[in-house]
Amino acid sequence: MTIDRAGLPFIALALIPAAVCLVAGLPLVALPLSGFAVGMTWFFRDPERVPPQAPEAVVSPADGRVLYAGAADRTLAPPGDWLQISIFLSPLDVHVNRVPIAGQVTRVEHVPGTFLPAYRDAAASRNERTEIWLQHADQTIVFRQVVGALARRVVCRVGVGARVQTGQRFGIMKFGSRMDLFMPTTATLVATKGDRVRGGETVVARLGGIVNAQ
């Protein structure tokens, strides 16, 4: 297991003063700082995942618990008709995000906003977020990294024009957050409310009419 590079400053922030305290003969001060460093290392863990090979399989873009799976709420979704899966990430979940299906990135948009708790429906449209549009064959998939009350920043590492693969790492959300996934209404949802999912591995839906992966 590796550590996402976004976590290195947080780990160093605790380890450096912990080392100074040990040298200064202050082990009781160094101990909680070392514990914080261990916690940050655990939070920014980046385990390997094995995505399915089926070209029509849509995998979860994040670890967590499914808040909603069904027809998209038009007040929260992009314009048009979509199916929606929303996933809540607690601070204990892996926060590295993964591409739900192979394709080409056609749009990346960062939207400033509020910091409502990520499990609330309003968070999908009001909170700060990054929205990624992906073209797979002739179908469009949209997924959003949404910050929460604790998560105040999302990191997105893909840009317009990038060709990505199912399960590929594309970013990270810091300290509890939400992921919303929107798919064509011709897709078949596999995940249901309450399911625990693993980013890059758990199949949450299957696209219809897929012959070859892109």
N, C-alpha and C positions, 0 to 999 in steps of 0.2 A: 504493500500500500504506500502511495506517495502522499505528499502534502501539496495542496494548491498554493501557487506562489503568492496569491493574495493574502495568505495567512502569515507569511514570513515577518512582516513588520510587527504584527501583534505578538507573535512568539518572541521575537527579539526584544520587544518592549518589556517583557517580563523576565526573560533570561539574563539580560545584561545587568539590570539592578540586582537580581538574585545572586549573580556571580560576585558583584561588588560587595554585597552584604556578607557573603561567605568569607571573602578575603578580609573584610573588616571585623570578622568574628561576631557576626549577628545572625546566627542560624535561625532563630525564631522569626526573623523578618524575611529571610531568604526562603523559608519553607512555603508560605502562602504564595509568594511570587513564582516559585517553581510550580506550584499547583496550578496557578493561572496559566502558565506556559503549557502545561500538559493539557489543560482544558482547551486552549486555543489550537493545539496540535490535533486534538480529537475533532474539534469542530471543522477544521479545514482539511480533514482527511479526504483522500481521493482514491477510492477503491477501484480496481479493475471490474468491468462489467462485460458480459458477453451478449450482444444483441442478437435477436433472432434473424435468420437468413431470409424469411419470407418477404418478398418485395412489397406486399400489401400491408404488412404489419406496422402499426403505429405504436411506438414504445413511449412509456412515460418520460417526459423531459426532466422529471425531478423525483427524488425520494419523498415520501410523505403519505398522507391520508387523503383519499378522494372526498372532497366536500360536495361535489355535484357531478352528475353525469346524465345528460339528456339534451333536449332541445335548448339552444342558446337563448338566454335572456337578451332581447333586442336592445335593452338599455345599456347592456354591458359589452355586447359583442360588436365586432366590426359591422359595417352596413351589409345587409343581405341575410340569407338563411344559413345557419350553421348548427352543428352539434357541438356541445361544449363539455369539457372535462376540467374541473378545477381541483387543484391539489394544494393542501396546506402543509407547509414544512415547519415543524417545531425546531427549536434550537438544538435538539438532539439528533435530527436527521442529517444525512449527508447533503450539503448545499451546492455541490458541483452540479451544473445543469448540462443536459445532453440533448442532442438533436433528435426529434421524434421520428423522423423518416428521411431517407436520402432525397436530395434535390438541390435546387439552386436558390440562394437567398436573393429575393427581389426587392426587399425593403427592410430597413432597420430604423426605428423611430424611438427616441427617448422623449417621454412625456413627464414634465414636472407635475407634482401633485402633493397630496397630504400623506399622513402616516397612520391611517386607521388600522386597527387590528386586522391582520391578513385573512382571518377566517370570516370576516363580514363581507356580504355580497357587494356592498358599496365600494369596498377596497379595489375591486376589479376595474372600476371606471374613475375613481377619485384619487387613488394613491399614485405616487411616483412609480413609473414603470418603463420598461423597454419592450417594444413590440417587434417581433421578427416575422416577416412574411416569407414563406417558402413555396417554391413551385416544384411539385413532384409529378412528372409526366404532364398531364393537362389539368391537374388539380392543385388547389391552393390550400395550404395549412398555415394557420397563424398561431403563434404562441407568445405569451407575455410573461416576463419576469416582473413580479409585482412586489414592492417593498411592503413591510408591515410596521407595527409599532416599535419593534426592536431592530428590524432590518432597515437601515437607512441608506443602503447603497446596493445597486446591482452592477455587476461587471459582465459586459457582453463582448466577446472576442471574435465575432464574425461580422463581416461587412457585406454590402450589396455586391452581388456577382460571385460570391464564394460558393463553391460546390462542396456540399457536406454529405456525410454518410450517417446512416442510422446509428444512434448511440454515441456519436462523436461529441466530445466535450466542447461546449461553446461559451461557458461563462460560469458565474457563481453569484449567489445571493447571500448577504451577510446577516446572520443572527435572527432567523425566523422570518418566513415570507410565504409567498403564494405563487403558483404557476397556473395560468389559464391557457387552455389548448382549444382551438376552434378548428373544426373539420367540416368538409362538405356533408350535406344531409344524406348523401348516398353511402356514407361510411356506416359500418356496423360497430356499435360500442360494445366493448368487452368488459371494461371496468364498471363497477357500480359504486354507489355512495357507501362510504365506510371502508372500502378496500385499502389495504396497505400496498403501496407500489414502490418499485425500485427504478430509479432513473437509468435509461439506456437498456433496460432488460425486460421489465414487465410490459406485456402487450396490453394496451388499453383500448385499441380500436383496430379495425381493418378497413382499408379503403376499398371501394368497389371499382371494378373495371380496370384493375392494374394487371398489366401483362409483363412489363420489364421494369426493373428498378432504374431510377435516374441517378 
